[in-house]
Amino acid sequence: MWRWRRLEPKGIRQASLVFAGITDMQIDQDVKSELVTRLSRIEGQIRGIEKMLEDDRECRDIVTQIAAATKALETVGFRMLASGLADCIKHPRKSAADGYSLDQVEKLFLKLS
Protein backbone atom coordinates (compact mmCIF):
# COMPACT_ATOMS: atom_id res chain seq x y z
CA MET A 1 0.00 0.00 0.00
CA TRP A 2 1.33 3.44 -0.94
CA ARG A 3 1.37 6.19 1.63
CA TRP A 4 2.86 9.68 1.78
CA ARG A 5 4.87 10.92 4.70
CA ARG A 6 6.90 14.05 5.30
CA LEU A 7 10.63 13.96 5.93
CA GLU A 8 12.58 16.92 7.16
CA PRO A 9 16.29 16.20 6.74
CA LYS A 10 18.32 19.33 7.31
CA GLY A 11 15.14 21.43 7.40
CA ILE A 12 14.10 20.60 3.82
CA ARG A 13 10.60 19.30 3.35
CA GLN A 14 10.38 16.43 0.91
CA ALA A 15 7.70 13.97 -0.02
CA SER A 16 8.67 10.35 0.13
CA LEU A 17 6.99 7.21 -0.98
CA VAL A 18 6.83 4.22 1.35
CA PHE A 19 5.82 0.88 -0.15
CA ALA A 20 5.12 -2.37 1.66
CA GLY A 21 7.89 -2.19 4.21
CA ILE A 22 10.50 -0.82 1.83
CA THR A 23 12.13 2.38 3.00
CA ASP A 24 11.79 5.74 1.29
CA MET A 25 11.86 6.65 -2.40
CA GLN A 26 12.19 10.40 -2.81
CA ILE A 27 9.54 12.17 -4.90
CA ASP A 28 10.26 15.70 -6.11
CA GLN A 29 7.95 18.23 -4.43
CA ASP A 30 6.93 19.78 -7.78
CA VAL A 31 6.01 16.33 -9.08
CA LYS A 32 3.98 15.68 -5.94
CA SER A 33 2.03 18.92 -6.50
CA GLU A 34 1.43 17.93 -10.13
CA LEU A 35 0.17 14.50 -9.06
CA VAL A 36 -2.19 15.94 -6.45
CA THR A 37 -3.65 18.21 -9.15
CA ARG A 38 -4.06 15.26 -11.51
CA LEU A 39 -5.73 13.21 -8.78
CA SER A 40 -8.19 16.03 -8.15
CA ARG A 41 -9.10 16.01 -11.85
CA ILE A 42 -9.54 12.24 -11.75
CA GLU A 43 -11.79 12.62 -8.72
CA GLY A 44 -13.94 14.98 -10.80
CA GLN A 45 -14.00 12.46 -13.64
CA ILE A 46 -15.22 9.77 -11.25
CA ARG A 47 -17.99 12.04 -9.94
CA GLY A 48 -18.95 12.69 -13.55
CA ILE A 49 -19.15 8.95 -14.22
CA GLU A 50 -21.39 8.50 -11.17
CA LYS A 51 -23.69 11.23 -12.49
CA MET A 52 -23.74 9.61 -15.92
CA LEU A 53 -24.87 6.35 -14.31
CA GLU A 54 -27.55 8.11 -12.27
CA ASP A 55 -28.77 9.90 -15.42
CA ASP A 56 -28.93 6.61 -17.37
CA ARG A 57 -26.49 7.84 -19.99
CA GLU A 58 -25.44 5.69 -22.94
CA CYS A 59 -23.27 2.72 -21.92
CA ARG A 60 -20.55 3.41 -24.48
CA ASP A 61 -20.19 7.00 -23.23
CA ILE A 62 -19.79 5.77 -19.65
CA VAL A 63 -17.25 3.14 -20.65
CA THR A 64 -15.30 5.80 -22.58
CA GLN A 65 -15.13 7.94 -19.43
CA ILE A 66 -14.12 4.96 -17.30
CA ALA A 67 -11.30 4.20 -19.74
CA ALA A 68 -10.15 7.83 -19.64
CA ALA A 69 -10.14 7.87 -15.81
CA THR A 70 -8.28 4.57 -15.70
CA LYS A 71 -5.62 5.86 -18.10
CA ALA A 72 -5.27 9.08 -16.09
CA LEU A 73 -4.77 7.11 -12.87
CA GLU A 74 -2.17 4.89 -14.53
CA THR A 75 -0.35 8.02 -15.70
CA VAL A 76 -0.22 9.28 -12.10
CA GLY A 77 1.32 6.01 -10.96
CA PHE A 78 3.95 5.95 -13.70
CA ARG A 79 4.82 9.64 -13.19
CA MET A 80 5.22 9.12 -9.46
CA LEU A 81 7.40 6.06 -9.92
CA ALA A 82 9.48 7.76 -12.62
CA SER A 83 10.24 10.63 -10.25
CA GLY A 84 11.31 8.21 -7.55
CA LEU A 85 13.38 6.24 -10.05
CA ALA A 86 15.21 9.42 -11.05
CA ASP A 87 16.25 9.81 -7.42
CA CYS A 88 17.39 6.18 -7.34
CA ILE A 89 19.55 6.76 -10.42
CA LYS A 90 21.09 9.90 -8.90
CA HIS A 91 21.90 8.07 -5.66
CA PRO A 92 22.38 4.38 -6.56
CA ARG A 93 24.24 3.34 -3.41
CA LYS A 94 21.72 4.98 -1.10
CA SER A 95 18.85 3.51 -3.11
CA ALA A 96 20.28 0.01 -2.92
CA ALA A 97 20.87 0.42 0.81
CA ASP A 98 17.26 1.64 1.21
CA GLY A 99 15.89 -1.48 -0.47
CA TYR A 100 15.41 -0.19 -4.01
CA SER A 101 17.43 -2.70 -5.96
CA LEU A 102 16.82 -2.95 -9.68
CA ASP A 103 14.58 -5.97 -9.00
CA GLN A 104 12.43 -4.00 -6.52
CA VAL A 105 11.98 -1.08 -8.93
CA GLU A 106 11.11 -3.50 -11.74
CA LYS A 107 8.42 -5.07 -9.50
CA LEU A 108 6.94 -1.65 -8.82
CA PHE A 109 6.73 -0.90 -12.56
CA LEU A 110 5.15 -4.29 -13.23
CA LYS A 111 2.46 -3.62 -10.60
CA LEU A 112 1.37 -0.64 -12.69
CA SER A 113 1.34 -2.48 -16.00
Summary of the structure (lengths in Angstrom):
residues: 113
radius of gyration: 17.2
end to end distance: 16.2
largest distance: 55.1
contacts: 274
relative contact order: 0.13
helix: 69%
strand: 16%
